[in-house]
Amino acid sequence: MRDLGRLDAGVRVPQVLIIDSPLAELGAVAQATGERLIGALIDVASDTSSDGYACQVIAATNDPPPRSYPEVRETPVSTA
């Protein structure tokens, strides 16, 4: 969406993107897919462009990411 918005002014791009369970159902077999997805979300959130297409990404997951990412800030929550 961000890249398309840069090409077509008619495409509106949200400033905040909230994704629920982006890694759900990928399993160990698709770890590479999960890594690519996380990388894409980090790329979008790390783009501090001055052209108005910067975006904050919030991803709610049941499990922590597969590894540590310097760009990612975690806020653990529980039912307690």
Helices and strands as residue ranges (DSSP letters): H 2-7, E 16-20, G 28-30, H 31-46, E 56-60
